[in-house]
């Protein structure tokens, strides 16, 4: 069975559906990139991003929506 072993991910078409202080929830497309930076697959995901005390944003949860 072949499995993708990509080199990176690019987020696009980001839509924030709800936002309260410190938390954003929405959906986006994650584009898997090969070692040359060329797209090799796309996944539609829901996401939750949290803001840390220093203002840094981190992905808390990402869930594939195409499964």
C-alpha positions as a Markdown table, in Angstrom:
| # | Residue | x | y | z |
|---|---|---|---|---|
| 1 | Unk | 0.0 | 0.0 | 0.0 |
| 2 | Unk | 1.5 | 3.4 | -1.0 |
| 3 | Unk | 1.4 | 6.2 | 1.5 |
| 4 | Unk | 2.1 | 9.9 | 1.0 |
| 5 | Unk | 5.4 | 11.0 | 2.5 |
| 6 | Unk | 5.2 | 14.7 | 1.7 |
| 7 | Unk | 7.5 | 17.5 | 2.6 |
| 8 | Unk | 5.0 | 20.2 | 3.6 |
| 9 | Unk | 1.4 | 21.4 | 3.8 |
| 10 | Unk | -0.1 | 24.7 | 2.5 |
| 11 | Unk | -3.4 | 26.0 | 3.9 |
| 12 | Unk | -5.8 | 27.7 | 1.5 |
| 13 | Unk | -9.5 | 28.7 | 1.3 |
| 14 | Unk | -9.6 | 29.3 | 5.1 |
| 15 | Unk | -13.0 | 30.1 | 6.4 |
| 16 | Unk | -13.5 | 31.1 | 10.1 |
| 17 | Unk | -17.0 | 30.2 | 11.1 |
| 18 | Unk | -16.9 | 31.2 | 14.8 |
| 19 | Unk | -14.5 | 33.2 | 16.9 |
| 20 | Unk | -14.4 | 34.0 | 20.6 |
| 21 | Unk | -11.5 | 35.4 | 22.5 |
| 22 | Unk | -8.6 | 32.9 | 22.2 |
| 23 | Unk | -10.4 | 30.4 | 19.9 |
| 24 | Unk | -11.2 | 30.2 | 16.2 |
| 25 | Unk | -13.2 | 27.4 | 14.5 |
| 26 | Unk | -13.7 | 26.9 | 10.8 |
| 27 | Unk | -12.7 | 24.9 | 7.7 |
| 28 | Unk | -10.0 | 25.0 | 5.1 |
| 29 | Unk | -8.2 | 23.1 | 2.4 |
| 30 | Unk | -4.8 | 21.5 | 3.2 |
| 31 | Unk | -2.7 | 21.0 | 0.2 |
| 32 | Unk | 0.0 | 18.3 | 0.6 |
| 33 | Unk | 3.3 | 19.3 | -1.1 |
| 34 | Unk | 6.2 | 17.1 | -2.3 |
| 35 | Unk | 9.9 | 17.9 | -1.8 |
| 36 | Unk | 9.8 | 20.4 | -4.7 |
| 37 | Unk | 6.8 | 22.2 | -3.2 |
| 38 | Unk | 4.4 | 20.9 | -5.9 |
| 39 | Unk | 0.8 | 19.9 | -4.8 |
| 40 | Unk | 0.3 | 16.1 | -4.5 |
| 41 | Unk | -3.1 | 16.0 | -2.8 |
| 42 | Unk | -5.8 | 18.1 | -1.1 |
| 43 | Unk | -7.8 | 17.5 | 2.0 |
| 44 | Unk | -10.8 | 19.4 | 3.3 |
| 45 | Unk | -10.5 | 19.8 | 7.1 |
| 46 | Unk | -12.3 | 21.5 | 10.0 |
| 47 | Unk | -10.0 | 23.2 | 12.4 |
| 48 | Unk | -9.8 | 24.8 | 15.9 |
| 49 | Unk | -7.0 | 27.3 | 16.6 |
| 50 | Unk | -6.2 | 28.6 | 20.0 |
| 51 | Unk | -4.3 | 31.7 | 21.0 |
| 52 | Unk | -1.7 | 31.3 | 23.7 |
| 53 | Unk | -0.9 | 34.0 | 26.3 |
| 54 | Unk | 2.0 | 35.3 | 24.3 |
| 55 | Unk | -0.3 | 35.8 | 21.2 |
| 56 | Unk | 1.0 | 32.8 | 19.3 |
| 57 | Unk | -1.7 | 30.8 | 17.5 |
| 58 | Unk | -1.6 | 27.0 | 17.5 |
| 59 | Unk | -3.7 | 24.3 | 15.9 |
| 60 | Unk | -5.6 | 22.5 | 18.6 |
| 61 | Unk | -7.7 | 20.2 | 16.5 |
| 62 | Unk | -7.9 | 19.4 | 12.8 |
| 63 | Unk | -10.4 | 16.9 | 11.5 |
| 64 | Unk | -10.6 | 15.5 | 7.9 |
| 65 | Unk | -14.1 | 16.1 | 6.4 |
| 66 | Unk | -13.7 | 14.0 | 3.3 |
| 67 | Unk | -13.5 | 10.6 | 5.2 |
